[in-house]
């Protein structure tokens, strides 16, 4: 998988990202913040995979729309590799111990990338792994291959592929799509997104969410001061809203807030934008092919519903502190619910009220 600037994949191993410009104290502080935000300050496994995501397509002026929104339209590769190097640094680990975060000597962090077009997982910097970690990575290959196969079969019907095809045949079809310059729909990206769940994994485990929910594993019992909740409501919640609204606007007003027919796009100025045809205004938003399958709208334009499992007082404190969060809620740009022992409560006009759910 060559990168968007044309760097051949074979050179990626030697193009190892480095965190330059940070002294040791800054690196330790950064590592501590990241581990705290992810809830990985304790009970670490011997091998921890840091998995970013990125798409793969050819001749696609809007390739960035299929990559990571939180990475500004890039893949998560650089972030994952940089973080793995940081957390495996002995000097950083020593500094973390002084800050009360003890990473076991037996724990190794490893960077990976989920190719969302083919559902393959690629590992990076294998040459830096100690022998036990490398063996664990090798043992994971069958597990990752099986998981990828299951996800490919789930996605196949939406791509007009046969989910009953043999494992290798379906994978090869998706690889061909990823490298086909005439393919206008290499994957569906985040079409259909409608919710963001900030809660312990057990809240959604086993639920068939249809690929429509952003998920963040969050345990309020490990967040005594509410700092992680504040981070989640002022960073990931905003990013998921941006993504949701890009799809929403491009679907509801495609002539002004979408970029039209991808087949007619002409790139202007390298990365400036696209014309639809040979002139006119620059087109913004997503193309019709990212939202419609030529028969129906694949994306259903719903405002994002954020569902949080946290005390009401903690959520209210974040809302009161941050104007940008209040603006989104008070002006109806997104919906906010919280888990409650009797079901859900909904936030509206500065107050919480029970949410009545009925079976359709």
C-alpha positions in Angstrom: 0.0 0.0 0.0 1.8 3.1 -1.3 1.1 6.3 0.6 -0.8 9.3 -1.0 2.5 11.1 -1.8 3.7 8.1 -3.8 6.2 6.6 -1.3 6.4 2.9 -2.1 5.3 0.6 0.7 8.7 -1.1 0.8 10.3 2.1 2.2 7.9 2.6 5.0 9.9 0.4 7.4 12.9 2.7 7.1 10.8 5.9 7.3 10.4 5.5 11.1 8.7 8.6 12.7 10.5 10.3 15.5 9.2 12.6 18.2 11.7 15.4 17.8 11.8 18.6 19.7 10.6 17.1 23.0 12.8 16.8 26.0 12.5 13.8 28.4 10.1 15.6 30.8 7.8 16.5 27.9 7.8 13.0 26.6 7.0 11.6 30.0 4.1 14.1 30.4 2.8 13.2 27.0 2.9 9.5 27.6 1.1 9.9 30.9 -1.6 12.0 29.4 -2.1 9.5 26.5 -2.3 6.5 28.8 -4.7 8.2 31.2 -7.0 9.3 28.3 -7.1 5.7 27.0 -7.6 4.2 30.4 -4.4 2.1 30.0 -2.6 3.1 33.2 -2.9 -0.4 34.8 -3.6 -4.1 34.0 -1.5 -3.9 30.8 -1.2 -7.1 28.7 2.2 -8.3 27.5 1.5 -7.1 24.0 -0.6 -3.9 23.5 -1.6 -3.1 19.9 -1.9 0.5 19.0 -4.1 0.3 15.9 -4.7 3.3 13.7 -6.8 3.2 10.6 -6.6 4.3 7.0 -8.2 3.6 3.7 -6.7 2.5 0.4 -7.9 3.7 -3.0 -6.5 4.8 -6.4 -7.1 7.9 -8.5 -9.3 9.3 -5.7 -9.2 13.1 -5.1 -11.2 12.6 -1.9 -9.1 9.8 -0.5 -8.6 11.8 2.7 -12.4 11.6 3.4 -11.9 7.8 3.9 -8.9 8.2 6.3 -8.9 9.3 10.0 -11.0 12.4 10.8 -9.1 12.8 14.1 -5.8 12.7 12.1 -7.0 15.6 9.8 -7.6 13.3 6.9 -4.4 11.3 7.3 -4.0 7.6 8.3 -3.2 6.8 11.9 0.1 5.2 11.0 2.4 8.0 12.2 0.5 8.5 15.4 0.5 4.8 16.3 4.2 4.3 15.4 5.3 7.4 17.3 3.3 6.4 20.3 4.7 2.9 20.3 8.3 4.2 20.2 7.5 6.7 23.0 5.9 4.1 25.3 8.7 1.5 24.7 11.4 4.0 25.5 13.1 2.9 28.8 13.8 6.4 29.8 10.2 7.4 29.4 9.1 4.4 31.4 11.4 5.3 34.2 9.9 8.8 34.2 6.4 7.3 34.2 7.2 5.3 37.3 8.1 8.5 39.1 4.7 9.8 38.1 3.0 6.8 39.5 2.4 4.9 36.2 4.2 1.6 36.2 4.4 -0.1 32.8 5.5 -3.8 33.4 8.9 -4.6 31.9 7.1 -7.5 30.1 4.8 -5.2 28.3 5.5 -4.1 24.7 3.5 -1.6 22.6 3.2 -2.3 18.9 1.9 0.0 16.2 -0.5 -1.4 13.6 -2.8 0.0 10.9 -6.3 -1.3 10.0 -6.8 -1.0 6.2 -10.5 -0.2 6.2 -10.9 -1.0 2.5 -9.6 -4.6 2.7 -9.9 -5.1 6.5 -6.3 -6.3 6.9 -4.1 -5.4 9.8 -0.5 -4.4 9.1 2.1 -4.4 11.9 5.0 -1.9 11.9 8.6 -1.9 13.2 8.6 -5.7 13.8 12.4 -5.5 13.9 12.2 -3.5 17.2 10.0 -6.1 19.0 11.6 -8.4 21.6 11.3 -12.1 20.9 8.3 -12.7 23.2 6.4 -9.9 21.7 7.2 -11.1 18.1 5.9 -14.6 19.0 2.7 -13.1 20.4 2.2 -11.1 17.2 2.7 -14.2 15.1 0.2 -16.1 17.2 -2.3 -13.3 16.6 -2.2 -13.6 12.8 -4.9 -16.3 12.6 -7.1 -14.3 15.0 -6.7 -11.1 13.0 -7.3 -13.0 9.7 -10.5 -14.5 11.0 -11.8 -11.2 12.3 -11.0 -9.5 9.0 -12.8 -12.2 7.1 -15.9 -11.8 9.2 -16.0 -8.0 8.7 -15.4 -8.4 5.0 -18.4 -10.7 4.8 -20.5 -8.2 6.7 -19.5 -5.4 4.3 -19.7 -7.4 1.1 -23.5 -7.0 0.3 -23.3 -3.2 0.5 -20.4 -3.3 -2.1 -22.4 -5.7 -4.3 -20.0 -8.6 -3.5 -20.9 -12.1 -2.6 -20.5 -12.6 1.2 -20.4 -16.4 0.6 -17.3 -16.2 -1.6 -14.2 -18.1 -0.4 -12.0 -16.2 2.1 -9.2 -15.6 -0.4 -11.5 -14.7 -3.3 -13.3 -12.0 -1.3 -10.1 -10.5 -0.1 -8.7 -10.4 -3.6 -11.8 -8.6 -4.8 -11.4 -6.0 -2.2 -7.7 -5.6 -3.0 -8.6 -5.1 -6.6 -11.1 -2.4 -5.7 -8.4 -0.7 -3.6 -6.1 -0.5 -6.6 -8.6 0.2 -9.3 -8.3 3.8 -10.6 -11.8 3.5 -12.1 -13.5 2.5 -8.8 -15.7 5.3 -7.5 -16.7 3.4 -4.3 -13.7 1.6 -2.9 -15.5 1.5 0.5 -18.4 3.3 2.2 -16.3 5.0 4.8 -18.5 6.3 7.6 -21.7 6.5 5.6 -24.6 5.7 8.0 -22.9 7.1 11.1 -25.5 8.2 13.7 -24.2 7.8 17.3 -21.2 8.0 19.6 -21.2 5.8 22.7 -18.9 6.8 25.6 -19.3 3.9 28.0 -17.7 0.6 29.2 -17.4 -2.0 26.5 -20.0 -4.2 28.2 -22.7 -1.7 27.4 -22.5 -2.4 23.6 -20.8 -5.9 23.6 -22.9 -8.2 21.5 -25.1 -5.4 20.1 -25.5 -5.3 16.3 -24.8 -1.6 15.7 -24.4 -2.0 11.9 -21.3 0.0 11.7 -23.2 3.1 12.6 -21.7 4.0 16.0 -18.4 5.4 17.1 -17.4 3.7 20.3 -15.1 4.8 23.1 -14.4 2.4 26.1 -14.8 4.7 29.2 -15.0 3.7 32.8 -16.2 6.5 35.1 -14.9 4.6 38.2 -11.3 5.2 36.9 -11.9 8.9 36.2 -12.3 10.3 39.7 -11.7 14.0 38.7 -13.7 13.8 35.4 -10.7 14.8 33.3 -11.0 12.0 30.9 -14.7 12.7 30.4 -13.9 16.3 29.8 -11.3 15.3 27.2 -13.8 13.0 25.4 -16.5 15.6 25.3 -14.2 18.3 24.0 -12.2 16.3 21.5 -13.6 13.0 20.1 -17.2 14.2 20.6 -16.4 17.3 18.5 -14.6 15.3 15.8 -17.5 12.8 15.5 -19.9 15.7 15.2 -17.7 17.2 12.4 -17.8 13.9 10.6 -21.5 13.4 11.1 -22.3 16.8 9.9 -20.2 16.5 6.8 -22.2 13.5 5.8 -25.4 15.1 6.9 -24.9 18.3 4.9 -23.6 16.6 1.8 -26.8 14.4 1.8 -29.4 17.1 2.6 -28.0 19.8 0.3 -25.8 18.0 -2.2 -25.9 20.8 -4.8 -24.3 23.3 -2.4 -22.7 21.3 0.4 -21.7 18.2 -1.6 -19.1 17.9 -4.3 -21.3 16.3 -7.0 -20.4 13.6 -9.4 -16.9 12.1 -8.6 -16.6 11.0 -12.3 -16.6 14.6 -13.4 -14.1 15.9 -10.9 -11.0 17.8 -12.0 -8.5 18.6 -9.3 -7.5 22.2 -8.9 -4.1 23.3 -7.7 -2.9 19.9 -6.6 -4.7 19.9 -3.3 -6.8 23.1 -3.4 -10.1 21.5 -4.4 -12.1 20.1 -7.3 -14.3 21.4 -10.1 -17.2 19.4 -11.3 -16.5 19.4 -15.0 -14.1 22.0 -16.5 -15.1 25.0 -14.5 -17.5 26.7 -12.1 -17.1 27.0 -8.4 -14.9 24.8 -6.3 -17.0 22.0 -4.9 -17.0 21.1 -1.2 -18.2 18.2 0.8 -18.6 14.6 -0.1 -19.3 13.3 -3.6 -22.6 11.6 -4.5 -20.8 8.3 -4.8 -19.8 8.4 -1.1 -23.5 8.7 -0.1 -25.6 7.0 -2.8 -25.3 3.6 -4.5 -27.2 4.7 -7.7 -30.4 3.3 -6.3 -30.8 4.7 -2.8 -29.1 7.0 -0.3 -26.8 4.8 1.8 -26.3 7.6 4.3 -29.3 8.5 6.4 -28.9 12.1 7.5 -29.4 12.0 11.3 -27.9 14.3 13.8 -25.3 12.6 16.0 -26.7 11.1 19.2 -24.0 10.9 21.9 -24.7 8.4 24.7 -22.5 8.7 27.9 -22.3 6.4 30.9 -21.2 8.9 33.6 -22.7 10.7 36.6 -25.0 13.6 35.6 -23.0 16.1 37.7 -19.8 15.2 35.8 -21.5 15.7 32.4 -23.1 19.0 33.5 -19.7 20.3 34.7 -18.2 19.8 31.3 -21.2 21.5 29.6 -20.9 24.4 32.0 -17.2 24.8 31.5 -17.0 24.7 27.7 -19.0 27.1 25.5 -18.4 25.0 22.3 -20.2 22.1 23.9 -23.1 24.2 25.1 -23.4 25.7 21.6 -23.7 22.3 20.0 -26.3 21.2 22.6 -28.4 24.4 22.9 -28.6 24.8 19.2 -29.6 21.3 18.4 -26.5 20.3 16.4 -26.4 17.0 18.3 -28.4 15.0 20.8 -27.0 14.0 24.3 -28.2 11.0 26.3 -26.9 9.4 29.4 -27.3 5.9 30.8 -29.7 5.7 33.7 -30.8 2.8 35.9 -34.3 3.0 34.4 -33.1 3.5 30.8 -31.9 6.8 29.4 -32.1 10.4 30.2 -32.0 13.1 27.5 -30.4 16.5 27.8 -32.4 19.4 26.3 -32.6 23.1 27.1 -30.3 22.7 30.1 -32.3 19.9 31.8 -32.4 16.1 31.8 -35.6 14.2 31.3 -36.5 10.5 30.9 -36.3 9.2 27.3 -39.3 7.0 26.3 -38.2 4.3 23.9 -40.8 2.3 21.9 -40.4 -0.7 19.7 -40.9 0.2 16.0 
